[in-house]
């Protein structure tokens, strides 16, 4: 079944299927704490840029362990390993990017 949720931080409604989960996160500059829009976030073959607030969201993700790759022009790349559960929103730690990496 598909259920409606409201993301408490963003205050926006979204839907997730009971057998899948979501990944929601943010990429910011480590020193200034400002968002990095346009950061390429990749999980398997799916790539999505962060929005103007540095946020990203992947929907309908099958449960399991994933490596998330982050690539921000001028800031280099990072990875995180996360666990996605069915019916839940996984919020990895905020990604802090430093210039020159």
Secondary structure, 3 states (H helix, E strand, C coil): CEEEEECCCCCCEEEEECCEEEEEEEEEECCCCCECCCCEEEECCEEEECCCCCEEEEEEEECEEEEEEEEECCCEEEEEEEEECCCCEECCCCEEECCCC
